[in-house]
């Protein structure tokens, strides 16, 4: 009997190790154990059509798939594209400059266990004015890695009532009319956003009505506000650590704002550079910066999952190198990275992608 329980214990231990396998090497945060399409069928995207056999839409329409790309270029979608559960999307397999999904929103609504890497998702002023470029509402176990998310009409990114989510090394920028906003996070829990670049969004970089760890991000050229609190009656717990806020041509002094006493903030190691002088020479963010904006301060972090953390200076260098679909950056992302590297001299909040040449 003792031997039976010993074998059972070893089996359960092995099962636990298997259940906690990383989504991929380098995955981190609360979504790092997303299963994706492991064990499912392999689907090759063989064309740039909006729909039909071999299309990206068809590839992600059925659960339990590993999606790879035999083509590169722009996939123009006329309507919102829904991603099923248990899907891995490996944008890094595309030849050339990779894949851009353009023209409408991509939704992970109700999905679970999704891994997305090295893609560009771009909305358009021609889609509905309330559409976000990427949404993950009522979702679970999601990791979005090295993805560019741009040109959303309401927000670039929307996450609502979701759990165990990571965004890492992503680029969230250039929200367009009518709001020009970065992201609205409505009551997700166990949400990690680390080593992401937020730029040229008028506000909501992000708006965090959330249980969130926001670590090692770079926020550049916000308009009215940078990181925004939940400012609601519900309690929200935001850990804001080792980020770098860098003002650009359109930036107000409000690199943080719109907190209330129900926003319970743990902040440490953040820096802000407001002088727009072309050098990275910011000051430490203080507790008073948050208190003056209405936040309640916590003495310890409430959301802890990250295995790795950089200084703000290290994070800036890493984000410049890695954020977005950086395996092969296209002209749009290169332009945006150039804005940030100017350290205050360049950048622009736009209303329409045509203002900057579109695709």
FENDAKA-V819323 format. One record per pair of residues at least 6 apart in sequence whose ideal C-beta (glycine too) atoms are under 8 Angstrom apart, sorted by sequence separation. I is the first residue (numbers start at 1). GAP is how many residues later the second one is. If there is no record, write none. Layout:
BEGIN
i=<I,I>
gap=<GAP,GAP>
END
This chain:
BEGIN
i=<27,49,51,52,59,83,92,108,136,150,159,175,185,208,230,247,259,275,291,350,353,27,47,48,50,51,60,91,149,175,198,219,229,273,290,326,339,340,348,23,46,47,59,91,123,136,149,198,206,219,230,247,273,274,310,325,329,338,339,348,23,45,123,173,229,273,324,339,22,23,44,45,123,134,157,172,245,272,273,287,22,23,45,56,122,172,245,271,272,21,23,121,271,324,20,23,121,134,193,214,227,271,272,324,19,45,205,270,271,323,106,134,157,269,270,43,133,156,182,227,133,156,205,255,272,320,101,102,105,133,134,156,227,267,56,65,100,101,103,104,133,156,182,191,193,194,198,199,203,208,226,255,55,57,67,81,98,99,100,101,102,103,104,132,139,142,147,155,181,184,191,192,193,194,195,197,198,199,200,202,203,205,208,210,267,320,60,61,63,65,67,69,98,99,100,101,102,103,131,132,137,145,149,150,180,181,182,183,185,189,190,191,192,193,194,195,196,197,198,199,200,201,202,203,204,205,206,207,208,209,253,320,335,43,45,60,62,63,64,65,66,67,68,69,72,98,100,102,105,131,132,134,135,136,137,138,140,142,143,144,146,148,149,150,153,180,181,182,183,184,185,187,188,189,191,193,194,195,196,198,199,201,202,203,205,206,207,208,40,41,42,43,45,48,60,61,63,64,65,67,71,72,73,81,83,103,104,130,131,132,133,134,135,136,137,138,139,140,141,142,143,144,145,146,147,148,149,150,151,152,153,165,179,180,181,182,183,184,185,186,187,188,192,194,197,203,205,207,209,222,251,267,40,41,42,43,44,45,46,47,57,60,63,66,69,71,72,75,77,80,81,83,87,94,103,129,130,132,133,134,135,137,138,139,140,141,142,143,144,145,146,147,149,150,151,152,153,154,155,159,160,168,172,173,182,183,185,186,188,193,198,204,214,215,219,332,39,40,41,43,44,45,46,48,50,56,68,69,70,72,75,77,78,79,80,81,82,83,85,89,91,92,111,114,128,129,132,135,137,143,145,148,150,151,153,154,156,157,158,159,160,161,163,165,166,167,168,171,172,173,174,175,182,184,185,203,209,211,212,214,215,216,218,219,221,222,226,238,240,241,245,247,251,265,37,40,42,44,45,48,49,50,69,72,73,74,75,76,77,78,80,81,85,86,87,88,89,91,92,105,108,109,116,121,122,125,127,132,136,139,144,153,155,156,157,158,159,160,161,162,163,164,165,166,167,168,169,170,171,172,173,174,175,181,210,211,212,213,214,215,216,217,218,219,220,221,222,236,238,239,240,241,242,244,245,246,247,331,37,48,50,60,72,73,75,76,77,80,82,84,85,86,87,88,89,90,91,104,105,106,107,108,109,110,112,113,114,115,116,118,120,121,123,124,154,155,156,157,158,159,160,161,162,163,165,166,167,168,169,170,172,173,174,175,185,209,211,212,214,215,216,217,219,220,221,223,225,229,231,235,236,237,238,239,240,241,242,243,244,245,246,247,249,332,37,38,48,50,71,74,83,85,86,87,89,90,91,105,106,107,108,109,110,111,112,113,114,115,116,117,118,119,120,121,122,123,125,155,158,160,163,166,168,171,173,198,208,210,213,215,218,220,221,222,223,224,226,227,228,229,231,232,234,236,238,239,241,242,243,244,245,247,248,37,60,69,77,85,105,106,107,108,109,110,111,112,113,114,116,117,118,119,121,122,123,136,152,155,159,162,167,172,214,221,222,223,225,226,227,228,229,230,231,233,235,237,241,244,247,256,36,37,59,69,89,105,107,109,112,115,117,120,123,154,208,221,222,224,225,226,227,228,229,230,232,240,265,267,282,83,108,111,116,225,226,229,259,263,264,265,266,159,222,225,230,231,263,264,265,266,83,123,172,222,224,225,230,256,261,263,264,265,266,280,108,172,229,246,256,259,260,261,262,264,266,258,259,260,261,266,219,229,244,246,257,258,259,266,280,245,256,244,264,254,245,271,269,270,271,56,180,269,56,156,40,105,187,129,200,202,37,129,155,157,199,36,37,38,200,35,36,37,80,125,159,207,36,125,132,123,45,92,91,91,241,237,239,231,239,280,229,239,278,279,229,237,239,278,229,237,277,278,242,276,277,278,241,242,244,276,242,243,244,275,276,242,246,273,244,273,243,244,242,36,35,36,37,34,36,34,34,213,213,24,211,212,213,215,248,23,211,213,248,24,213,216,215,216,246,248,249,216,248,249,218,246,247,249,250,216,217,218,246,248,249,250,216,248,249,250,218,216,217,218,216,218,35,34,33,34,34,31,31,32,192,31,191,194,31,190,192,29,192,190,195,27,27,221,26,220,221,23,195,220,24,197,218,195,196,197,195,197,221,223,195,196,197,220,221,195,221,34,33,34,30,31,30,31,32,30,31,29,30,200,29,199,28,27,29,197,200,28,199,27,199,197,200,202,199,200,201,200,169,200,171,169,170,171,169,170,171,169,169,30,30,31,30,171,174,29,173,28,29,29,171,28,180,180,180,176,177,174,176,177,146,148,174,176,146,147,148,176,146,147,146,174,146,146,150,174,30,29,148,148,151,120,120,119,118,118,118,120,122,120,120,125,98,125,125,98,124,125,98,100,97,122,96,98,97,91,92,122,102,100,30,32,30,29,28,29,28,28,28,74>
gap=<6,6,6,6,6,6,6,6,6,6,6,6,6,6,6,6,6,6,6,6,6,7,7,7,7,7,7,7,7,7,7,7,7,7,7,7,7,7,7,8,8,8,8,8,8,8,8,8,8,8,8,8,8,8,8,8,8,8,8,8,9,9,9,9,9,9,9,9,10,10,10,10,10,10,10,10,10,10,10,10,11,11,11,11,11,11,11,11,11,12,12,12,12,12,13,13,13,13,13,13,13,13,13,13,14,14,14,14,14,14,15,15,15,15,15,16,16,16,16,16,17,17,17,17,17,17,18,18,18,18,18,18,18,18,19,19,19,19,19,19,19,19,19,19,19,19,19,19,19,19,19,19,20,20,20,20,20,20,20,20,20,20,20,20,20,20,20,20,20,20,20,20,20,20,20,20,20,20,20,20,20,20,20,20,20,20,21,21,21,21,21,21,21,21,21,21,21,21,21,21,21,21,21,21,21,21,21,21,21,21,21,21,21,21,21,21,21,21,21,21,21,21,21,21,21,21,21,21,21,21,21,21,21,22,22,22,22,22,22,22,22,22,22,22,22,22,22,22,22,22,22,22,22,22,22,22,22,22,22,22,22,22,22,22,22,22,22,22,22,22,22,22,22,22,22,22,22,22,22,22,22,22,22,22,22,22,22,22,23,23,23,23,23,23,23,23,23,23,23,23,23,23,23,23,23,23,23,23,23,23,23,23,23,23,23,23,23,23,23,23,23,23,23,23,23,23,23,23,23,23,23,23,23,23,23,23,23,23,23,23,23,23,23,23,23,23,23,23,23,23,23,23,24,24,24,24,24,24,24,24,24,24,24,24,24,24,24,24,24,24,24,24,24,24,24,24,24,24,24,24,24,24,24,24,24,24,24,24,24,24,24,24,24,24,24,24,24,24,24,24,24,24,24,24,24,24,24,24,24,24,24,24,24,24,24,24,25,25,25,25,25,25,25,25,25,25,25,25,25,25,25,25,25,25,25,25,25,25,25,25,25,25,25,25,25,25,25,25,25,25,25,25,25,25,25,25,25,25,25,25,25,25,25,25,25,25,25,25,25,25,25,25,25,25,25,25,25,25,25,25,25,25,25,25,25,25,25,25,25,25,25,25,25,25,26,26,26,26,26,26,26,26,26,26,26,26,26,26,26,26,26,26,26,26,26,26,26,26,26,26,26,26,26,26,26,26,26,26,26,26,26,26,26,26,26,26,26,26,26,26,26,26,26,26,26,26,26,26,26,26,26,26,26,26,26,26,26,26,26,26,26,26,26,26,26,26,26,26,26,26,26,26,26,26,26,26,26,26,27,27,27,27,27,27,27,27,27,27,27,27,27,27,27,27,27,27,27,27,27,27,27,27,27,27,27,27,27,27,27,27,27,27,27,27,27,27,27,27,27,27,27,27,27,27,27,27,27,27,27,27,27,27,27,27,27,27,27,27,27,27,27,27,27,27,27,27,27,27,27,27,27,27,27,27,27,27,27,27,27,27,27,27,27,27,28,28,28,28,28,28,28,28,28,28,28,28,28,28,28,28,28,28,28,28,28,28,28,28,28,28,28,28,28,28,28,28,28,28,28,28,28,28,28,28,28,28,28,28,28,28,28,28,28,28,28,28,28,28,28,28,28,28,28,28,28,28,28,28,28,28,28,28,28,29,29,29,29,29,29,29,29,29,29,29,29,29,29,29,29,29,29,29,29,29,29,29,29,29,29,29,29,29,29,29,29,29,29,29,29,29,29,29,29,29,29,29,29,29,29,29,30,30,30,30,30,30,30,30,30,30,30,30,30,30,30,30,30,30,30,30,30,30,30,30,30,30,30,30,30,31,31,31,31,31,31,31,31,31,31,31,31,32,32,32,32,32,32,32,32,32,33,33,33,33,33,33,33,33,33,33,33,33,33,33,34,34,34,34,34,34,34,34,34,34,34,35,35,35,35,35,36,36,36,36,36,36,36,36,36,37,37,38,38,39,40,41,42,42,42,43,43,43,45,45,46,47,47,48,48,48,49,49,49,49,49,50,50,50,50,51,51,51,51,51,51,51,52,52,52,53,54,54,55,56,60,61,62,63,63,63,64,64,64,64,65,65,65,65,66,66,66,66,67,67,67,67,68,68,68,68,69,69,69,69,69,70,70,70,71,71,72,72,73,77,78,78,78,79,79,80,81,88,90,91,91,91,91,91,91,92,92,92,92,93,93,93,94,94,94,94,95,96,96,96,97,97,97,97,97,98,98,98,98,98,98,98,99,99,99,99,101,102,102,102,103,105,106,107,108,108,109,110,111,111,111,112,112,112,113,113,113,114,114,115,115,116,118,118,119,119,119,120,120,120,121,122,122,123,123,123,124,126,126,126,127,127,127,127,127,128,128,130,131,132,133,133,134,134,134,135,135,136,136,136,137,137,138,139,139,139,139,140,140,141,141,143,147,147,148,148,148,149,150,150,152,153,153,153,154,154,154,155,157,160,161,161,162,162,162,163,163,164,164,165,165,166,169,170,171,174,174,175,175,175,176,176,176,176,177,177,177,177,178,178,179,179,180,181,182,182,183,184,184,185,202,204,205,206,207,208,209,210,210,212,213,226,227,227,228,229,229,229,230,230,231,231,232,232,233,234,235,237,257,259,273,273,275,276,277,277,278,279,280,285>
END
